[in-house]
Each structure stands twice: as C-alpha cells, then as structure tokens.
C-alpha cells in the first residue's frame, strides 16, 4: 500500500493532461472541405513561387 498515493497522483496528472488534448474535429464537412481547399491553394501558390525562383536561378547560371 505504499504506492497508493503515487498511483492516485499519477492518475490525476494523466486526467489533467488528457483533458488538455483536443479530442475530435469540430468542423462540419463543408467547413473542412473549404479549409482543405484554402490550404491547397496556399500550397499551390508557394510551389509556383518556388518553381519561378528555381527557373530564375537556372537562367542566371546560363
């Protein structure tokens, strides 16, 4: 019985940590799709900028 208090304290600490964790997605299907499309558009812009930068660097070397 010497470890009972330690076990209780660990359980309390774990419950507190678990309550801080986000458990599930709170967006609806349409919100999720819109967010996903917005993120994809941002990534496409970044990729286009990176490709333009590479092309410019390639032209400068030649």
Rosetta silent file (secondary structure, phi, psi, omega in degrees, C-alpha in Angstrom):
SEQUENCE: XXXXXXXXXXXXXXXXXXXXXXXXXXXXXXXXXXXXXXXXXXXXXXXXXXXXXXXXXXXXXX
SCORE:     score description
SCORE:     0.000 S_00000001
   1 L     0.000    4.454 -178.665    0.000    0.000    0.000 S_00000001
   2 L   -72.348  -19.953 -175.718    2.972    2.301   -0.064 S_00000001
   3 L   -99.503    3.183 -176.766    2.366    3.138   -3.735 S_00000001
   4 H   -59.985  -46.533 -179.102   -1.325    4.040   -3.459 S_00000001
   5 H   -66.117  -39.996  179.650   -0.797    7.797   -3.200 S_00000001
   6 H   -62.415  -41.187  179.584    1.730    7.776   -6.039 S_00000001
   7 H   -65.007  -42.820  179.073   -0.748    5.914   -8.235 S_00000001
   8 H   -63.797  -42.843  179.343   -3.525    8.385   -7.402 S_00000001
   9 H   -63.454  -41.435  179.029   -1.298   11.379   -8.126 S_00000001
  10 H   -64.689  -39.427  178.821   -0.225    9.874  -11.450 S_00000001
  11 H   -64.122  -43.931  178.117   -3.864    9.200  -12.351 S_00000001
  12 H   -62.107  -43.123  179.490   -4.833   12.806  -11.538 S_00000001
  13 H   -62.317  -42.474 -179.817   -1.914   14.134  -13.590 S_00000001
  14 H   -66.157  -41.218  178.497   -2.886   11.927  -16.541 S_00000001
  15 H   -62.733  -40.619  178.250   -6.532   13.003  -16.391 S_00000001
  16 H   -63.591  -43.339  179.416   -5.472   16.647  -16.400 S_00000001
  17 H   -65.125  -39.976 -179.553   -3.186   16.059  -19.411 S_00000001
  18 H   -68.002  -30.761  179.579   -5.913   14.175  -21.279 S_00000001
  19 H   -71.557  -21.746  179.627   -8.403   16.999  -20.711 S_00000001
  20 H   -79.325  -22.050 -174.484   -5.983   19.406  -22.443 S_00000001
  21 L   -78.288  135.222  175.823   -5.819   17.257  -25.614 S_00000001
  22 L   -70.388  127.698 -170.887   -8.168   18.093  -28.484 S_00000001
  23 L   -91.093  -38.010 -176.781  -10.328   15.027  -28.891 S_00000001
  24 L  -151.183  170.308  178.606  -12.035   15.363  -32.248 S_00000001
  25 L   -75.225  128.829 -178.589  -12.569   17.527  -35.287 S_00000001
  26 L   -99.706    1.608 -179.323  -15.165   20.205  -34.598 S_00000001
  27 L   -86.715  148.962  174.270  -15.631   21.306  -38.218 S_00000001
  28 L   -78.730  173.467 -178.480  -18.560   20.250  -40.352 S_00000001
  29 H   -60.188  -43.355 -178.995  -17.975   18.545  -43.687 S_00000001
  30 H   -71.052  -37.682  177.420  -18.329   21.713  -45.735 S_00000001
  31 H   -63.391  -42.676 -179.775  -16.116   23.724  -43.365 S_00000001
  32 H   -63.398  -43.530  179.779  -13.475   21.013  -43.526 S_00000001
  33 H   -63.697  -41.043  179.595  -13.624   20.895  -47.332 S_00000001
  34 H   -65.451  -43.147  178.422  -13.345   24.689  -47.564 S_00000001
  35 H   -62.260  -43.772 -179.751  -10.375   24.745  -45.174 S_00000001
  36 H   -62.398  -41.903  179.824   -8.704   21.936  -47.091 S_00000001
  37 H   -67.970  -39.442  177.528   -9.172   23.749  -50.408 S_00000001
  38 H   -62.433  -43.449  178.867   -7.843   27.020  -48.952 S_00000001
  39 H   -64.913  -39.164  179.138   -4.746   25.252  -47.653 S_00000001
  40 H   -65.092  -39.060  178.669   -4.248   23.544  -51.006 S_00000001
  41 H   -64.013  -41.715  178.088   -4.470   26.895  -52.812 S_00000001
  42 H   -61.719  -43.231 -179.698   -1.830   28.366  -50.491 S_00000001
  43 H   -66.184  -37.967  177.179    0.468   25.408  -51.151 S_00000001
  44 H   -62.831  -39.625  177.123   -0.038   25.731  -54.927 S_00000001
  45 H   -63.255  -43.616  179.440    0.976   29.401  -54.699 S_00000001
  46 H   -63.312  -41.464  179.459    4.066   28.503  -52.688 S_00000001
  47 H   -65.305  -40.885  178.848    5.016   25.791  -55.177 S_00000001
  48 H   -64.383  -40.260  178.701    4.591   28.155  -58.117 S_00000001
  49 H   -65.505  -40.666  179.446    6.756   30.753  -56.393 S_00000001
  50 H   -66.194  -41.027  178.298    9.436   28.151  -55.657 S_00000001
  51 H   -65.103  -38.927  177.897    9.412   26.920  -59.261 S_00000001
  52 H   -64.986  -39.641  179.076    9.700   30.507  -60.536 S_00000001
  53 H   -65.157  -41.492  177.157   12.607   31.091  -58.183 S_00000001
  54 H   -63.756  -42.050 -179.945   14.324   27.918  -59.414 S_00000001
  55 H   -64.256  -39.923  178.996   13.755   28.926  -63.032 S_00000001
  56 H   -66.527  -38.967  178.545   15.197   32.363  -62.377 S_00000001
  57 H   -67.937  -36.567  177.777   18.232   30.836  -60.677 S_00000001
  58 H   -66.773  -38.477  178.502   18.659   28.452  -63.614 S_00000001
  59 H   -68.715  -34.438 -178.223   18.548   31.322  -66.104 S_00000001
  60 H   -68.965  -32.171 -179.296   21.100   33.277  -64.089 S_00000001
  61 H   -72.047  -32.418 -175.294   23.605   30.407  -64.219 S_00000001
  62 L   -78.585    0.000    0.000   23.444   30.066  -68.001 S_00000001
